[in-house]
Amino acid sequence: MKPIKYSSHFLLFFTFIMCSSYGYSQDRTEQYIQKFLNTRERTGAFEAKPDIENRPNIFLLTVDMISPDIYLPSRELSKHVKTPNLDALTDAGTRFDKTFCTAPVCGPSRATILTGRHQPYLTNGERAPMGMVRNLKQSDIVFPQYLKKTGYNVKHVGKWHVGAEKFIETFGENQHGWDRWAPPLLDDELYVDYINRQNVKPQIYKREIYGKQHDRESKGNSLGGWIQQADGKPFPIEAHYSVFLAELAKQKLKTAKLNHPNQPVFLQLEFFDPHQPYSIPAGFEDRYEALKKVVKVPESYQKLIDSNFAKLKGEANIYDVYRQYWGLYDEDMLKDYIIGHLLQMEVVDYAVGLFFDYLKENNLWDNSVILFSADHGDMNGRMGMADKGVYFQPDIFRIPLYIKAPKSNTAIVKKVDAPVSSLDIAPTILNYAGIKVPDYMEGESLTPVINGKTRSKLHHVFQTGWHVGVNYGFGYQFIIENKHWFYGYNISSGIQELYDVDADDQINHFYDPDKKKLVATIVNGVAKVMQSDNRWLGYWSTFRLHNASYLPKANDDMQMFKPKDKN
């Protein structure tokens, strides 16, 4: 029987039909196949490369609430913090020195990282009053769902904090993730078993840091401190909760590779530290003494001492609310808070090192993608405050971002000074996984930046909402004449904030007499952003009233009687 011969025209037509049937779409350089998050109902369509054999393992490590004092080279304290394992990650990859989150509180910021879009709600679940959205909805899509549908074995360890239902749907019921702001500790049976096997008793405080109440005398909130075992013995770092999380991540990765050796793994390891309340174990006594010699109170804190903690010029009322809440009226106590923050990060670095060592020992380091970041920042004593809040100080919107590419795609650029966003994390991970970034995601993959290209102009809105107090607001950043400005509008009071991002201790320049021209430029720029997107239009009515002197007169519909879009 003679073989059938086909003409070249028929083969081209056959190829076209087959590609169409199986959902292939043409890209200029790459080929993708259409997939669905729900294959039964054919919903949640997305596109991915057809092969998964050579896809890298991907590890996303995050910390909670980290001050730029720890990782920003321009900060003096960064020279004194010992984080050798994270330093090794930056040496092997790319460090982004101007990365910002979209919201300065845990849940909303984590929602941005997971969805690749601006957060759909403005408060943590624990503090949300009746009627407010406080978690991701079932209909929200998070990037690990795409990874899972393309064959990744998805794993999670640590803090989740965006809703238990979405977590279970994404990672499964046998994963480790707690949906609360602080770690469960003695409610975590795995951790209790972990320290029991080490013959370690639960932690209690050996020395605890407390703020003061508004009378500046009564004991206020605990900020944590130095821990020991319940029987008074030293608490070893090997029994620390952050170390437990790293060990659990190792175990999950080991099991994944044992049961499915050829399946790529995505593992998300989320530490609570260096968030307060601190829990500093034994072994850091000498480090405390060393840091005590170099830690100074911030300039803005010294101004508060000199004024007996009177409200600073051009300051929104929400700052005074937070200062009363934290009660950092004692200078020595504040220094301990700052030192505690630095030491807690050194504990995290130890835990990170254990995980990294495991990757190297099992030949997983070189060809894996590793990202390190955070959900938001920490004031670390500036303006007399700890923690974070619903206001527009740049330090609480600033986060670290380190990315190590696979060995086959070694980074060309080691350090990036241009602004990037937590919106970019999901697109970057999808890009490494061979998944086309969905159009609805608002960030972009940073792999071209790592390889020497320039990121397109960052369009990134900052929002505040509800935390210790309520303060709804809108922020944006501008680079004008090579200077980076961070702007915030507090909608209730009309107070506006403008900061030099590169300053160590930021001062509000919005009301400076010599900045009127700059302020006019920024106000008009913000007006354009607010009116360009219905999501931000709710800020526009009051913004135009508070800034009437800077804006052109308008005769449009201020009541929104005829809204452009009801959705």
C-alpha positions as CSV (number, residue, x, y, z in Angstrom):
1,M,0.0,0.0,0.0
2,K,1.5,3.3,-1.1
3,P,1.9,6.1,1.5
4,I,-0.6,8.9,1.1
5,K,1.1,12.2,0.0
6,Y,-0.3,15.5,1.1
7,S,0.3,18.8,-0.5
8,S,1.9,21.6,1.5
9,H,-1.4,23.6,1.3
10,F,-3.3,20.7,2.9
11,L,-0.7,20.4,5.7
12,L,-0.9,24.1,6.5
13,F,-4.7,23.9,6.5
14,F,-4.6,20.7,8.8
15,T,-2.2,22.4,11.2
16,F,-4.5,25.5,11.4
17,I,-7.6,23.3,12.1
18,M,-5.8,21.3,14.8
19,C,-4.4,24.4,16.5
20,S,-7.9,25.9,16.5
21,S,-9.5,22.7,17.9
22,Y,-7.1,22.5,20.8
23,G,-7.2,26.1,21.7
24,Y,-3.8,27.2,20.6
25,S,-3.3,30.9,20.1
26,Q,-0.5,32.5,18.2
27,D,2.1,34.7,19.7
28,R,4.9,36.4,17.8
29,T,7.5,34.3,19.6
30,E,5.7,31.7,21.7
31,Q,2.8,29.3,21.4
32,Y,0.1,28.9,24.1
33,I,-2.8,26.6,24.7
34,Q,-6.1,27.6,26.1
35,K,-7.0,26.1,29.5
36,F,-9.8,26.6,32.1
37,L,-9.8,26.9,35.8
38,N,-13.1,25.0,35.8
39,T,-12.8,22.4,33.0
40,R,-16.3,21.0,33.6
41,E,-18.0,24.3,33.1
42,R,-15.3,25.8,30.8
43,T,-15.0,28.9,32.9
44,G,-11.9,30.9,34.0
45,A,-10.2,30.7,30.6
46,F,-6.4,31.4,30.5
47,E,-3.5,30.5,28.3
48,A,-0.3,28.6,29.0
49,K,2.5,26.9,27.1
50,P,1.7,23.3,26.2
51,D,4.7,21.7,27.9
52,I,5.4,21.7,31.6
53,E,8.4,19.4,31.8
54,N,11.0,22.1,32.0
55,R,9.1,24.5,34.2
56,P,11.0,25.7,37.2
57,N,10.1,25.1,40.8
58,I,8.9,28.5,42.3
59,F,9.2,29.5,45.9
60,L,7.6,32.7,47.2
61,L,8.8,33.7,50.7
62,T,7.2,36.7,52.5
63,V,7.6,38.4,55.8
64,D,5.0,40.5,57.6
65,M,5.6,44.2,58.2
66,I,9.3,45.0,57.7
67,S,10.9,48.3,58.0
68,P,13.2,49.6,55.2
69,D,15.8,50.1,57.9
70,I,16.5,46.4,57.5
71,Y,17.0,46.0,53.8
72,L,17.4,49.5,52.1
73,P,21.1,50.2,51.5
74,S,20.6,53.9,52.0
75,R,19.4,53.4,55.6
76,E,22.2,53.4,58.2
77,L,20.7,50.6,60.3
78,S,20.8,48.2,57.3
79,K,24.6,48.2,57.7
80,H,24.2,46.7,61.2
81,V,21.6,44.0,60.6
82,K,22.9,40.5,59.9
83,T,20.9,38.8,57.2
84,P,23.5,36.6,55.4
85,N,21.0,34.3,53.8
86,L,18.9,37.0,52.2
87,D,22.1,38.7,51.2
88,A,23.0,35.5,49.4
89,L,19.7,35.6,47.6
90,T,20.3,39.1,46.3
91,D,23.8,38.1,45.2
92,A,22.3,35.3,43.2
93,G,19.4,37.4,41.7
94,T,18.1,40.9,41.4
95,R,17.2,43.4,44.1
96,F,14.4,46.0,43.5
97,D,15.1,48.9,45.8
98,K,11.8,50.8,45.2
99,T,9.0,48.3,45.6
100,F,5.6,49.4,46.9
101,C,2.5,47.7,48.1
102,T,-1.0,49.0,47.4
103,A,-2.3,49.0,51.0
104,P,-0.5,49.4,54.4
105,V,-2.5,46.6,56.2
106,C,-2.0,42.8,56.0
107,G,-5.2,41.4,54.4
108,P,-5.7,43.9,51.6
109,S,-2.1,43.9,50.6
110,R,-1.9,40.1,50.5
111,A,-5.0,40.2,48.3
112,T,-3.1,42.4,45.8
113,I,-0.1,40.0,45.8
114,L,-2.4,37.0,45.2
115,T,-4.7,38.6,42.6
116,G,-2.3,40.8,40.7
117,R,-4.8,43.7,40.9
118,H,-5.6,46.5,43.3
119,Q,-7.0,45.1,46.5
120,P,-10.8,44.6,46.5
121,Y,-11.2,45.6,50.2
122,L,-9.7,48.1,52.6
123,T,-9.5,46.4,56.0
124,N,-8.3,43.4,57.9
125,G,-11.1,41.0,58.8
126,E,-10.6,41.2,62.6
127,R,-11.3,45.0,62.6
128,A,-14.0,45.2,59.9
129,P,-17.3,46.6,61.1
130,M,-20.6,45.2,59.9
131,G,-21.2,45.7,56.2
132,M,-17.5,45.8,55.1
133,V,-15.9,43.4,52.7
134,R,-13.1,41.7,54.6
135,N,-11.9,38.7,52.6
136,L,-11.4,37.5,49.1
137,K,-14.6,36.2,47.5
138,Q,-14.9,32.7,45.9
139,S,-15.1,34.4,42.6
140,D,-11.8,36.1,43.0
141,I,-8.9,34.4,41.2
142,V,-5.5,34.0,42.8
143,F,-2.4,33.2,40.8
144,P,-1.7,29.8,42.4
145,Q,-5.0,28.5,40.8
146,Y,-3.4,29.0,37.4
147,L,-0.2,27.2,38.5
148,K,-2.3,24.3,39.9
149,K,-4.2,23.9,36.6
150,T,-1.0,23.7,34.6
151,G,0.4,20.9,36.7
152,Y,2.2,22.6,39.5
153,N,2.0,20.9,42.9
154,V,0.9,23.9,45.0
155,K,1.9,24.1,48.7
156,H,1.5,26.7,51.4
157,V,3.0,27.2,54.9
158,G,2.2,30.1,57.3
159,K,0.1,33.2,57.3
160,W,-2.8,33.5,54.8
161,H,-5.2,36.1,56.1
162,V,-7.4,36.6,53.1
163,G,-10.2,34.2,53.9
164,A,-10.3,30.5,54.8
165,E,-12.7,29.5,52.0
166,K,-10.4,30.8,49.2
167,F,-7.4,29.1,50.8
168,I,-9.0,25.7,50.9
169,E,-10.2,26.0,47.4
170,T,-6.7,27.0,46.2
171,F,-4.4,24.8,48.2
172,G,-6.6,22.0,49.6
173,E,-7.7,21.1,53.1
174,N,-4.4,19.5,54.1
175,Q,-2.3,22.6,53.8
176,H,-0.9,24.8,56.6
177,G,-2.3,28.3,56.6
178,W,-3.8,30.4,59.3
179,D,-6.4,33.1,58.5
180,R,-5.7,35.5,61.3
181,W,-3.3,38.4,61.9
182,A,-1.0,36.7,64.5
183,P,0.3,33.1,64.6
184,P,-1.7,30.5,66.5
185,L,1.3,29.2,68.5
186,L,-0.3,26.9,71.1
187,D,-3.4,26.4,68.9
188,D,-1.2,25.0,66.2
189,E,-1.0,21.2,67.0
190,L,1.9,20.7,64.6
191,Y,4.0,23.4,66.3
192,V,3.1,22.0,69.8
193,D,4.3,18.6,68.6
194,Y,7.4,20.2,67.1
195,I,8.6,21.8,70.4
196,N,7.5,18.7,72.4
197,R,9.9,16.6,70.3
198,Q,12.7,19.0,71.3
199,N,11.7,18.8,75.0
200,V,11.1,22.6,74.9
201,K,8.4,24.2,77.0
202,P,6.1,26.9,75.5
203,Q,7.4,30.4,75.4
204,I,6.7,33.1,77.9
205,Y,8.2,36.6,78.1
206,K,11.4,37.1,79.9
207,R,11.4,40.8,79.1
208,E,8.4,42.4,77.5
209,I,8.0,45.8,75.8
210,Y,4.9,47.8,76.7
211,G,3.5,51.1,75.4
212,K,1.7,53.5,77.6
213,Q,-1.9,54.5,77.7
214,H,-3.0,58.1,77.0
215,D,-2.1,59.1,80.6
216,R,1.4,58.2,79.7
217,E,1.8,56.1,82.9
218,S,-0.6,53.1,82.7
219,K,0.6,50.0,80.9
220,G,-0.7,49.8,77.4
221,N,-0.3,47.5,74.4
222,S,2.3,44.7,74.5
223,L,4.8,44.9,71.7
224,G,6.4,41.6,72.6
225,G,10.1,41.2,73.5
226,W,12.5,38.5,74.6
227,I,11.2,35.0,75.4
228,Q,12.2,32.0,77.5
229,Q,10.7,28.6,78.2
230,A,7.8,28.4,80.7
231,D,10.2,26.7,83.2
232,G,12.7,29.6,83.0
233,K,15.2,27.8,80.7
234,P,16.5,29.6,77.6
235,F,14.3,29.3,74.5
236,P,16.4,27.9,71.7
237,I,16.1,29.4,68.2
238,E,15.6,25.9,66.8
239,A,12.2,25.9,68.6
240,H,11.1,29.3,67.4
241,Y,7.9,29.5,65.3
242,S,9.6,30.9,62.3
243,V,12.1,28.1,62.3
244,F,9.2,25.6,62.6
245,L,7.6,27.2,59.5
246,A,10.8,26.7,57.5
247,E,11.1,23.1,58.7
248,L,7.5,22.5,57.8
249,A,8.1,24.0,54.3
250,K,11.1,21.6,53.9
251,Q,8.9,18.6,54.8
252,K,6.2,19.6,52.4
253,L,8.7,20.1,49.6
254,K,10.3,16.7,50.4
255,T,7.0,14.9,50.3
256,A,5.9,16.6,47.1
257,K,9.1,15.6,45.3
258,L,9.0,12.1,46.8
259,N,5.4,11.4,45.6
260,H,5.6,13.4,42.3
261,P,9.3,13.7,41.4
262,N,8.6,15.1,37.9
263,Q,6.0,17.6,38.9
264,P,7.1,21.3,39.4
265,V,6.3,22.7,42.8
266,F,5.1,26.1,43.8
267,L,5.5,26.7,47.6
268,Q,4.5,29.8,49.4
269,L,6.2,30.3,52.8
270,E,4.8,33.2,54.7
271,F,6.5,34.3,58.0
272,F,4.7,36.4,60.6
273,D,7.9,37.9,61.8
274,P,9.2,40.6,62.1
275,H,5.7,41.8,62.9
276,Q,5.2,42.7,66.6
277,P,4.6,41.2,69.2
278,Y,8.3,40.2,69.0
279,S,9.5,36.8,70.3
280,I,13.3,37.0,70.4
281,P,14.8,33.7,71.5
282,A,18.1,33.0,73.4
283,G,21.4,33.6,71.6
284,F,20.9,37.2,70.6
285,E,22.2,38.8,73.8
286,D,25.4,40.0,72.2
287,R,23.6,41.2,69.1
288,Y,21.3,43.3,71.4
289,E,24.3,45.0,73.0
290,A,25.9,45.7,69.6
291,L,22.7,47.2,68.2
292,K,22.1,49.3,71.3
293,K,25.3,51.2,70.5
294,V,24.1,52.2,67.0
295,V,20.3,52.6,67.3
296,K,19.2,56.2,67.7
297,V,15.7,57.6,67.9
298,P,14.5,59.1,64.6
299,E,14.6,62.8,64.0
300,S,10.8,63.0,63.8
301,Y,10.5,61.3,67.2
302,Q,12.9,63.8,68.7
303,K,10.7,66.6,67.5
304,L,7.7,65.0,69.3
305,I,9.7,64.8,72.5
306,D,10.6,68.5,72.2
307,S,7.0,69.5,71.6
308,N,5.6,67.2,74.3
309,F,4.0,65.0,71.6
310,A,2.0,67.9,70.2
311,K,0.6,67.4,66.7
312,L,3.1,68.1,64.0
313,K,2.6,70.8,61.3
314,G,0.5,69.5,58.3
315,E,-0.4,66.3,60.1
316,A,-3.7,64.4,59.7
317,N,-5.6,63.6,62.9
318,I,-5.1,59.9,62.3
319,Y,-1.4,60.1,63.4
320,D,-2.4,61.4,66.8
321,V,-4.9,58.5,67.1
322,Y,-2.1,56.0,66.4
323,R,0.4,57.7,68.7
324,Q,-2.1,57.4,71.6
325,Y,-2.8,53.7,70.6
326,W,0.9,52.7,70.7
327,G,2.0,55.0,73.5
328,L,5.7,55.2,72.6
329,Y,6.4,58.0,75.1
330,D,9.6,56.5,76.5
331,E,12.8,56.9,74.6
332,D,14.5,53.8,75.9
333,M,11.4,51.7,75.3
334,L,11.3,53.0,71.7
335,K,15.0,52.0,71.2
336,D,14.1,48.5,72.4
337,Y,11.2,48.3,69.9
338,I,13.6,49.3,67.1
339,I,16.3,46.8,68.2
340,G,13.6,44.1,68.6
341,H,12.5,44.6,65.0
342,L,16.0,44.2,63.7
343,L,16.7,41.1,65.8
344,Q,13.4,39.5,64.8
345,M,14.4,39.8,61.2
346,E,17.7,38.1,62.1
347,V,15.6,35.2,63.4
348,V,13.7,35.0,60.1
349,D,17.0,35.1,58.2
350,Y,18.2,32.0,60.2
351,A,15.0,30.2,59.3
352,V,15.3,31.2,55.6
353,G,18.8,29.8,55.7
354,L,17.5,26.4,56.7
355,F,15.2,26.4,53.8
356,F,17.8,27.6,51.4
357,D,20.3,25.0,52.6
358,Y,17.7,22.3,51.9
359,L,17.3,23.5,48.3
360,K,21.0,23.5,47.8
361,E,21.5,20.0,49.4
362,N,18.8,18.6,47.1
363,N,20.0,20.3,43.9
364,L,16.9,22.5,43.8
365,W,18.5,25.9,44.2
366,D,20.1,26.6,40.8
367,N,17.1,25.9,38.6
368,S,14.4,27.3,40.9
369,V,12.7,30.7,40.9
370,I,12.9,32.3,44.4
371,L,11.1,35.5,45.3
372,F,11.3,37.3,48.7
373,S,9.0,40.1,49.6
374,A,6.6,41.4,52.3
375,D,3.0,42.5,52.6
376,H,3.8,46.0,54.0
377,G,6.2,48.1,56.0
378,D,6.8,49.3,59.5
379,M,7.3,52.8,61.0
380,N,10.0,51.6,63.3
381,G,9.7,54.6,65.6
382,R,9.3,57.3,63.0
383,M,6.8,60.0,64.0
384,G,6.5,58.2,67.4
385,M,4.8,55.1,66.0
386,A,5.2,51.4,65.7
387,D,3.6,49.0,63.3
388,K,1.6,50.5,60.4
389,G,-1.7,52.3,59.8
390,V,-4.1,54.0,57.5
391,Y,-2.0,57.0,56.6
392,F,0.5,57.9,53.9
393,Q,4.0,57.6,55.3
394,P,6.1,55.9,52.5
395,D,7.8,53.5,54.9
396,I,4.6,51.5,55.5
397,F,4.0,51.2,51.7
398,R,7.5,50.2,51.0
399,I,8.5,46.5,50.7
400,P,11.6,44.5,49.7
401,L,11.6,42.5,46.5
402,Y,14.4,40.0,45.6
403,I,14.1,37.7,42.6
404,K,16.4,34.9,41.8
405,A,15.9,33.5,38.3
406,P,16.7,29.9,37.2
407,K,20.4,29.3,36.4
408,S,19.5,29.0,32.7
409,N,18.3,32.6,32.9
410,T,20.9,34.3,35.0
411,A,20.0,37.9,35.9
412,I,21.7,40.6,33.9
413,V,20.6,43.4,36.2
414,K,21.6,43.0,39.8
415,K,19.9,46.1,41.2
416,V,16.8,48.1,40.0
417,D,16.1,51.6,41.2
418,A,13.0,52.3,39.1
419,P,9.7,51.9,41.0
420,V,7.9,48.5,40.9
421,S,4.9,47.2,42.7
422,S,3.5,44.2,44.6
423,L,1.1,44.2,41.6
424,D,4.0,42.8,39.6
425,I,4.6,39.7,41.8
426,A,1.8,37.5,40.3
427,P,2.6,38.4,36.7
428,T,6.3,37.6,37.3
429,I,5.5,34.2,38.7
430,L,3.1,33.4,35.9
431,N,5.7,34.4,33.4
432,Y,8.3,32.0,34.8
433,A,5.6,29.2,34.9
434,G,4.9,29.7,31.2
435,I,1.4,31.1,31.7
436,K,0.2,34.2,29.8
437,V,-0.5,37.0,32.2
438,P,-4.3,37.6,32.2
439,D,-5.4,41.0,30.9
440,Y,-7.2,41.9,34.1
441,M,-4.0,41.8,36.1
442,E,-2.6,45.3,36.6
443,G,1.0,44.6,37.2
444,E,3.5,43.3,34.7
445,S,6.2,40.6,34.7
446,L,9.6,41.8,35.9
447,T,11.5,39.2,34.0
448,P,12.3,41.7,31.1
449,V,13.6,44.2,33.7
450,I,15.8,41.5,35.2
451,N,17.1,40.9,31.7
452,G,18.0,44.6,31.1
453,K,14.8,46.1,29.7
454,T,12.8,49.0,31.2
455,R,9.5,48.6,33.0
456,S,6.7,50.6,31.5
457,K,5.5,53.5,33.6
458,L,4.1,52.3,36.9
459,H,0.4,53.0,37.4
460,H,-0.2,52.1,41.0
461,V,-2.8,53.6,43.4
462,F,-2.4,53.6,47.1
463,Q,-5.5,53.3,49.3
464,T,-6.1,53.5,53.1
465,G,-9.3,52.4,54.9
466,W,-9.9,50.9,58.3
467,H,-7.5,49.7,60.9
468,V,-7.0,51.1,64.4
469,G,-8.9,54.1,63.3
470,V,-10.8,54.9,60.1
471,N,-9.1,57.1,57.4
472,Y,-10.1,56.6,53.8
473,G,-7.6,58.0,51.4
474,F,-6.0,57.9,48.0
475,G,-2.3,58.0,47.1
476,Y,-0.1,58.1,44.0
477,Q,3.5,58.6,43.3
478,F,5.3,60.9,40.8
479,I,8.8,61.2,39.5
480,I,9.3,64.9,38.6
481,E,12.7,66.2,37.4
482,N,14.3,62.9,38.6
483,K,12.9,63.3,42.1
484,H,10.5,60.6,43.5
485,W,7.5,62.0,45.3
486,F,4.8,60.1,47.3
487,Y,1.4,61.8,47.6
488,G,-1.5,61.0,49.9
489,Y,-5.0,62.5,50.2
490,N,-7.0,62.0,53.4
491,I,-10.5,62.3,52.2
492,S,-12.3,63.0,55.6
493,S,-10.0,65.8,56.8
494,G,-8.8,67.1,53.4
495,I,-5.2,67.0,54.8
496,Q,-2.8,66.1,52.1
497,E,0.7,64.6,52.3
498,L,3.7,64.8,50.1
499,Y,7.0,63.1,50.8
500,D,10.4,62.7,49.3
501,V,10.7,58.9,49.0
502,D,14.5,59.0,49.2
503,A,14.5,60.8,52.6
504,D,15.3,58.7,55.7
505,D,12.8,60.3,57.9
506,Q,10.0,61.8,55.8
507,I,8.6,65.2,56.3
508,N,5.3,66.4,54.8
509,H,6.2,69.0,52.1
510,F,2.6,69.6,50.8
511,Y,2.2,72.9,52.7
512,D,5.7,74.2,52.1
513,P,5.5,77.8,50.7
514,D,8.3,77.0,48.2
515,K,6.5,73.9,46.8
516,K,3.4,75.5,45.4
517,K,4.4,74.9,41.8
518,L,5.2,71.3,42.5
519,V,2.0,70.8,44.5
520,A,-0.1,72.3,41.6
521,T,1.5,69.8,39.2
522,I,0.8,66.9,41.5
523,V,-2.8,67.9,42.3
524,N,-3.6,68.2,38.6
525,G,-1.9,64.8,38.0
526,V,-4.0,63.2,40.7
527,A,-7.1,64.7,39.3
528,K,-6.5,63.0,36.0
529,V,-5.9,59.6,37.6
530,M,-9.1,59.9,39.7
531,Q,-11.2,60.7,36.7
532,S,-9.7,58.1,34.5
533,D,-11.0,55.0,36.4
534,N,-14.4,54.5,38.0
535,R,-12.8,52.7,40.9
536,W,-11.2,56.0,42.0
537,L,-14.1,58.3,41.1
538,G,-15.5,58.2,44.6
539,Y,-12.6,60.3,45.8
540,W,-13.1,63.0,43.1
541,S,-16.0,65.0,44.6
542,T,-14.2,66.0,47.8
543,F,-10.8,66.1,46.2
544,R,-11.9,68.8,43.8
545,L,-13.3,70.9,46.7
546,H,-10.3,70.6,48.8
547,N,-8.1,71.6,45.9
548,A,-10.3,74.1,44.2
549,S,-7.5,76.7,44.1
550,Y,-5.3,74.4,42.0
551,L,-7.8,73.0,39.6
552,P,-9.6,74.5,36.7
553,K,-13.2,75.4,37.1
554,A,-15.6,72.7,35.9
555,N,-19.3,72.7,35.1
556,D,-19.8,68.9,35.0
557,D,-22.1,66.8,37.1
558,M,-20.7,66.9,40.6
559,Q,-23.6,64.8,41.9
560,M,-22.9,62.0,39.4
561,F,-26.6,62.2,38.4
562,K,-25.7,60.4,35.2
563,P,-22.9,58.0,36.2
564,K,-20.7,56.8,33.4
565,D,-20.9,53.2,34.6
566,K,-23.1,51.8,37.3
567,N,-20.7,49.0,38.1
